[in-house]
Amino acid sequence: MTLTLSVVGCGYLGATHAACMSSLGFTVVGVDTDPEKVALLQSGKLPFYEPGLDTLLEQEMKTGRLSFTTDFSAVQDADVHFVCVGTPQRMCILFVLELRKVKTDLQPT
């Protein structure tokens, strides 16, 4: 049985984590609220530079194990959720609100 993983937040950390976990054989669905970022990733392109990651992303997209979406319901049934949203240097209300939004978005409807 292959586990399905979700990666919530597909910025530098999330996209890298998603591609690497896919390369280990897991089915990975990355979810982000930014449709432009998701469209780039889904087309096998990175919105940032990381040496070698572009090749890995393209390779993993071709396997069918890696996908990206803006639809949080697509990851509600994942076996494991990795939350890779931005974290401020000090605790603030915006971070707490971001985590609450992630929790709400992942709850079954």
C-alpha positions as CSV (number, residue, x, y, z in Angstrom):
1,M,0.0,0.0,0.0
2,T,1.4,3.4,-1.0
3,L,0.7,6.3,1.3
4,T,-0.8,9.5,-0.1
5,L,0.8,12.6,1.3
6,S,-0.4,16.2,1.2
7,V,1.8,19.2,1.3
8,V,-0.1,22.3,2.3
9,G,1.8,25.4,1.0
10,C,3.9,25.0,-2.2
11,G,6.5,27.6,-1.8
12,Y,10.2,26.9,-1.5
13,L,9.9,24.4,1.3
14,G,6.6,22.8,0.3
15,A,7.4,22.3,-3.4
16,T,10.8,20.9,-2.6
17,H,9.4,18.5,0.0
18,A,6.6,17.4,-2.4
19,A,9.0,16.5,-5.2
20,C,11.5,14.7,-2.9
21,M,8.7,12.7,-1.2
22,S,7.4,11.7,-4.6
23,S,10.9,10.6,-5.6
24,L,10.8,8.2,-2.7
25,G,7.7,6.5,-4.2
26,F,4.9,8.3,-2.3
27,T,1.8,9.7,-4.0
28,V,2.0,13.5,-3.2
29,V,-0.6,16.2,-3.7
30,G,0.6,19.7,-3.1
31,V,-2.1,22.3,-2.4
32,D,-1.7,26.1,-2.3
33,T,-4.0,29.1,-2.4
34,D,-2.0,30.8,-5.2
35,P,-3.4,29.6,-8.6
36,E,-0.5,31.0,-10.6
37,K,2.0,29.1,-8.5
38,V,0.0,25.9,-8.8
39,A,-0.3,26.3,-12.5
40,L,3.5,26.7,-12.8
41,L,4.2,23.7,-10.7
42,Q,1.5,21.6,-12.4
43,S,3.2,22.4,-15.7
44,G,6.5,21.2,-14.3
45,K,8.1,24.6,-13.8
46,L,9.3,26.2,-10.6
47,P,8.4,29.7,-9.3
48,F,11.9,29.9,-7.7
49,Y,15.4,28.6,-8.4
50,E,16.9,25.5,-6.6
51,P,19.7,23.7,-8.4
52,G,18.5,20.3,-9.8
53,L,14.9,20.7,-8.5
54,D,13.5,21.6,-11.9
55,T,14.7,18.3,-13.3
56,L,13.3,16.3,-10.3
57,L,10.0,18.1,-10.5
58,E,9.6,17.4,-14.2
59,Q,10.6,13.7,-13.6
60,E,8.2,13.3,-10.8
61,M,5.3,14.9,-12.6
62,K,5.8,12.4,-15.4
63,T,5.5,9.5,-13.0
64,G,2.0,10.6,-12.1
65,R,2.8,10.4,-8.3
66,L,3.1,14.2,-8.0
67,S,0.3,16.7,-8.6
68,F,-0.6,20.2,-7.4
69,T,-4.0,21.9,-6.9
70,T,-5.8,24.8,-5.3
71,D,-8.6,22.5,-4.1
72,F,-8.2,21.6,-0.5
73,S,-10.8,18.9,-0.7
74,A,-8.4,17.0,-2.9
75,V,-6.2,16.3,0.1
76,Q,-8.7,15.7,2.8
77,D,-8.3,12.0,2.7
78,A,-4.5,12.0,2.6
79,D,-2.7,9.6,5.0
80,V,-0.3,12.3,6.2
81,H,-0.4,16.1,5.9
82,F,2.7,18.2,5.9
83,V,2.0,21.9,6.6
84,C,4.6,24.1,4.9
85,V,3.1,27.5,5.2
86,G,5.2,30.6,6.0
87,T,6.3,31.0,9.6
88,P,7.1,34.4,11.0
89,Q,10.2,34.9,13.1
90,R,8.1,35.6,16.2
91,M,4.6,34.4,17.1
92,C,1.9,36.7,15.8
93,I,-1.8,36.5,15.2
94,L,-1.3,36.2,11.4
95,F,0.5,32.9,11.9
96,V,-2.2,31.6,14.2
97,L,-4.9,32.6,11.6
98,E,-3.0,30.9,8.8
99,L,-2.8,27.6,10.8
100,R,-6.5,27.9,11.6
101,K,-7.3,28.4,7.9
102,V,-5.3,25.2,7.0
103,K,-7.2,23.3,9.7
104,T,-10.5,24.5,8.4
105,D,-9.7,23.8,4.8
106,L,-8.6,20.2,5.6
107,Q,-11.7,19.4,7.6
108,P,-14.3,17.2,5.7
109,T,-17.4,19.1,4.6
